């Protein structure tokens, strides 16, 4: 991978390389060594810039989008379509968000993590699907398709996860009819090959 690239002042940076180190997920290129703003292919270059590679420290990965979708809907009390549970319409959930605290003992939970690393525990609480993990960073699965599909009353989806290993985002937010906007500023879509009906 090149260590530098020439881009004319005022132009977009374009597609940046995705470095690999010992299978540790790459978070993306940032404007600062320890924090900063995520740089994507549409970021405009003004003057000379240095971008810094960020890597996950402690991380876990969501199960596939279809599996997570079905587990969220089961927690919300939905009766799932037997053949296609991820297309079942949900009208019980108004928000999906990461929690900073674990669920109380005795709460009905589902593990929505795929990798055998740190679990991601999800539960339903008064219209809100909450999920918690002790890992610092959460990544969407390579196949994140349908993950939030058909949550028709949702007005908020916490997108504080990383997407740099995701290849399929098809139907990711489809039929989320009530949500006014979704913050995708952290999304690194350099590996995504399917955005269909996202």
Secondary structure, 3 states (H helix, E strand, C coil): CCCCCCCCCCCECCCCCCCCCCCCCEEEEECCCCCCCEECCCCECCCCCCCEEEECCCEEEECCHHHHHHHHHHHCCCCCCCCCHHHCCECCCCEEEECCCCCCCCCCCEECECCCCCCCEEEEECCEEEEECCCCEEECCCECCCCCCCECCCCEECCCCECCCCCECCCCCCCCCCCCCCCCCCCCCCCCCECCCC
